[in-house]
Amino acid sequence: MTETLGLFRHTREELTDYLRLAADEGITAVFSVGPRATYDTCPTRLTQHGSFIGYRLRGFDQVRRALDDVLRGLELGCRSFVVYDEGLLKTLGQARTAGLLPADTTFKASAHLGYANPISISMLEEFGADSINPVRDLPLPAIAAVRQHVAVPLDVHTDNPPSSGGFIRTYEAPDIVRVARPVYLKTGNSVVGAHGQFTGAEDGERMADQASITLEIVLRFAPESRQSPAGSPAPRNAVSGRAANEEPAGSIR
């Protein structure tokens, strides 16, 4: 389960509830780092070319605040984070290597970074990403090429909300598994209008339905694939646990 609003949008009690519910269900809760361009006093992002900055951090103060957002999550027991800025990812990776962060802390590089080729994506792995979301519309040959250059699990969207294309790749999911494994199938996003929205129980049920459909198609057309154990740790260069945007999709070998 991936929370995409940002840690700083939730009270400590809400974050604790997230973690407890995830533990009860045997899934991994992945939290988004809060401060980013979409929340900043950033008129550039509202211009014609502003979307090119993505969710990246503006200025060192925002980097510092993002680091504090991660520390706040760690204090509450969170060990998995979605990162939207290359510089922040590199800093967090170095901090983990130096022993300043728990060794079992993991970082997911967001699709909002906009990486779409094997060389650029391999750089994210070097910076410390434990899983990587390429851009959402990569065709199967391009996804296969990324796998040849990157060891960590990939996160590939099998459906999307209208704000990021609205495409639904359910019937491509078996082939995505074959060319990209170890891979997390990002499914359930299509039931909401955009990423980073507050969701309710009804949304959650619809997301679970979409995840079930995706899993059914994978098992139907790629029966040789295997889902990793729920709730297992996700060390670098290994596939395990579950990953989602408020949806229970597992990683698949």
C-alpha distance (Angstrom), angle and dihedral (degrees) to the residues before:
residue distance angle dihedral
M1 . . .
T2 3.78 . .
E3 3.80 120.7 .
T4 3.80 108.1 -151.9
L5 3.81 105.9 -178.1
G6 3.78 93.6 77.1
L7 3.77 135.4 -103.1
F8 3.78 93.3 -97.8
R9 3.82 91.2 60.3
H10 3.81 91.4 66.9
T11 3.79 135.0 67.3
R12 3.78 119.9 -120.7
E13 3.81 88.4 -107.9
E14 3.81 92.0 54.5
L15 3.79 92.4 48.6
T16 3.79 90.6 49.0
D17 3.81 89.3 51.7
Y18 3.81 90.0 50.9
L19 3.80 91.1 53.5
R20 3.79 93.9 45.1
L21 3.81 93.3 49.8
A22 3.80 91.1 47.4
A23 3.80 91.3 50.4
D24 3.81 91.4 48.5
E25 3.82 90.6 52.3
G26 3.81 94.6 43.3
I27 3.80 95.5 -118.7
T28 3.79 134.2 124.2
A29 3.80 117.6 -108.9
V30 3.80 111.6 -144.1
F31 3.81 116.1 -167.3
S32 3.79 127.4 -157.2
V33 3.77 119.3 -127.9
G34 3.79 104.4 -111.7
P35 3.83 114.5 -143.0
R36 3.81 110.6 69.1
A37 3.79 139.0 134.7
T38 3.78 95.5 -78.4
Y39 3.81 89.8 61.4
D40 3.81 96.9 37.9
T41 3.82 131.2 93.5
C42 3.79 86.9 -98.1
P43 3.82 116.6 147.0
T44 3.80 89.2 171.8
R45 3.79 91.4 73.4
L46 3.80 89.7 58.0
T47 3.78 94.0 57.6
Q48 3.81 127.7 89.7
H49 3.81 92.3 -94.8
G50 3.79 97.0 31.4
S51 3.78 94.7 100.3
F52 3.79 88.5 71.4
I53 3.83 90.6 76.8
G54 3.79 89.9 60.8
Y55 3.80 112.9 -171.2
R56 3.81 93.4 -35.5
L57 3.79 123.3 145.8
R58 3.81 119.9 -103.3
G59 3.79 116.1 -144.0
F60 3.77 131.8 -12.4
D61 3.80 93.6 -80.2
Q62 3.79 89.7 64.9
V63 3.80 90.4 48.8
R64 3.79 89.4 52.9
R65 3.80 91.3 48.7
A66 3.80 91.3 48.7
L67 3.79 89.7 52.2
D68 3.78 89.5 51.6
D69 3.80 89.7 50.2
V70 3.80 88.6 57.2
L71 3.82 91.6 47.1
R72 3.80 89.7 51.0
G73 3.79 89.9 53.7
L74 3.79 92.1 47.3
E75 3.80 90.7 52.6
L76 3.81 89.1 57.6
G77 3.79 94.0 48.0
C78 3.80 102.5 -95.5
R79 3.80 113.7 143.5
S80 3.82 102.6 172.4
F81 3.80 126.3 68.5
V82 3.81 139.0 178.3
V83 3.81 110.7 -134.6
Y84 3.82 123.8 -158.2
D85 3.81 102.0 -177.0
E86 3.80 129.0 63.9
G87 3.79 93.7 -145.7
L88 3.79 91.8 51.7
L89 3.81 90.3 47.9
K90 3.80 91.5 51.7
T91 3.81 91.7 48.0
L92 3.79 92.6 48.8
G93 3.80 91.7 46.6
Q94 3.79 91.3 51.8
A95 3.80 91.3 46.9
R96 3.80 91.1 52.6
T97 3.80 91.8 48.1
A98 3.81 89.9 50.4
G99 3.79 91.4 51.9
L100 3.81 94.2 -111.9
L101 3.81 90.6 120.1
P102 3.82 127.5 41.4
A103 3.77 111.6 -82.2
D104 3.82 91.4 -126.8
T105 3.83 93.0 58.2
T106 3.81 111.1 119.7
F107 3.80 131.9 -162.0
K108 3.80 128.3 -152.4
A109 3.81 116.4 -158.7
S110 3.81 108.5 -137.3
A111 3.80 126.2 -127.1
H112 3.81 85.9 -127.2
L113 3.80 87.3 77.4
G114 3.79 85.8 73.8
Y115 3.81 101.1 -134.5
A116 3.79 114.8 162.2
N117 3.82 110.3 160.3
P118 3.82 134.1 64.7
I119 3.80 97.0 -114.5
S120 3.78 95.8 52.3
I121 3.80 92.6 42.5
S122 3.80 91.5 51.0
M123 3.81 87.3 57.4
L124 3.80 89.2 61.5
E125 3.79 88.6 54.0
E126 3.80 89.6 52.4
F127 3.80 89.8 51.3
G128 3.80 91.1 57.1
A129 3.81 108.0 -88.4
D130 3.80 112.5 156.1
S131 3.81 92.0 -166.4
I132 3.78 130.8 10.4
N133 3.80 133.8 -148.8
P134 3.82 110.7 -151.0
V135 3.79 117.0 -158.7
R136 3.78 110.2 -66.6
D137 3.80 101.2 -114.2
L138 3.81 101.9 54.7
P139 3.83 110.9 138.1
L140 3.79 119.6 -127.2
P141 3.85 96.5 -97.2
A142 3.81 90.4 52.8
I143 3.81 91.3 48.7
A144 3.81 89.4 49.9
A145 3.79 90.6 51.4
V146 3.81 90.7 53.0
R147 3.80 90.3 52.5
Q148 3.80 89.9 55.6
H149 3.81 90.6 59.5
V150 3.81 103.3 35.6
A151 3.81 128.9 62.0
V152 3.81 101.3 -169.5
P153 3.83 121.3 84.1
L154 3.79 117.8 -83.0
D155 3.81 124.1 -135.7
V156 3.80 109.8 -142.5
H157 3.80 123.1 -174.7
T158 3.80 113.4 -130.5
D159 3.82 92.2 -178.4
N160 3.78 136.2 16.1
P161 3.80 141.6 -165.6
P162 3.81 118.5 -108.3
S163 3.82 91.0 -100.0
S164 3.81 91.0 68.5
G165 3.80 100.5 36.0
G166 3.78 104.9 -66.0
F167 3.79 93.1 -125.5
I168 3.80 120.8 150.2
R169 3.81 115.7 -153.3
T170 3.80 98.3 179.9
Y171 3.80 94.5 134.8
E172 3.80 90.5 48.6
A173 3.81 91.0 55.2
P174 3.85 95.4 91.6
D175 3.81 91.2 52.4
I176 3.79 91.0 44.4
V177 3.80 87.6 56.2
R178 3.80 91.6 49.6
V179 3.81 95.9 50.9
A180 3.81 100.6 33.2
R181 3.80 108.1 35.6
P182 2.92 128.6 167.4
V183 3.79 81.5 57.2
Y184 3.80 141.7 148.4
L185 3.80 112.4 -140.5
K186 3.80 108.0 -140.4
T187 3.77 103.5 -148.2
G188 3.79 137.1 159.8
N189 3.80 98.5 46.8
S190 3.80 92.8 111.1
V191 3.81 93.6 73.6
V192 3.83 92.7 70.8
G193 3.79 130.6 59.1
A194 3.80 97.8 -122.6
H195 3.77 144.1 -6.3
G196 3.79 120.6 -86.8
Q197 3.78 97.0 34.1
F198 3.78 129.7 141.3
T199 3.80 107.5 -105.3
G200 3.79 132.4 -161.4
A201 3.79 137.5 -154.8
E202 3.81 92.8 -82.7
D203 3.80 91.1 53.4
G204 3.79 89.4 49.2
E205 3.79 92.0 53.3
R206 3.80 91.8 50.0
M207 3.81 90.7 48.0
A208 3.78 90.1 51.2
D209 3.81 89.4 50.6
Q210 3.80 91.2 53.3
A211 3.81 90.8 47.6
S212 3.81 89.4 51.7
I213 3.81 91.1 51.2
T214 3.80 91.4 50.2
L215 3.81 91.8 49.0
E216 3.81 90.8 48.4
I217 3.80 91.7 53.6
V218 3.81 92.2 47.1
L219 3.80 92.5 50.9
R220 3.81 90.7 44.9
F221 3.79 97.0 52.5
A222 3.81 102.6 22.0
P223 3.81 103.4 35.7
E224 3.80 90.8 157.8
S225 3.83 91.0 67.9
R226 3.79 120.6 100.6
Q227 3.81 130.2 -153.5
S228 3.78 116.7 -136.4
P229 3.82 118.9 -116.5
A230 3.79 114.1 -79.0
G231 3.78 115.4 -107.7
S232 3.80 95.3 12.5
P233 3.84 118.2 141.1
A234 3.80 120.3 -93.9
P235 3.82 109.4 -138.7
R236 3.78 120.6 178.2
N237 3.79 116.2 -77.8
A238 3.81 91.2 17.7
V239 3.76 135.3 93.7
S240 3.77 122.4 -131.2
G241 3.77 146.8 121.7
R242 3.78 125.5 32.1
A243 3.76 133.0 -66.2
A244 3.77 130.0 -168.4
N245 3.78 149.0 136.8
E246 3.80 92.9 -108.9
E247 3.81 87.8 -41.8
P248 3.84 132.6 106.6
A249 3.79 101.8 -121.8
G250 3.80 116.8 150.1
S251 3.78 130.4 -148.2
I252 3.76 114.4 -99.9
R253 3.77 133.2 -150.9
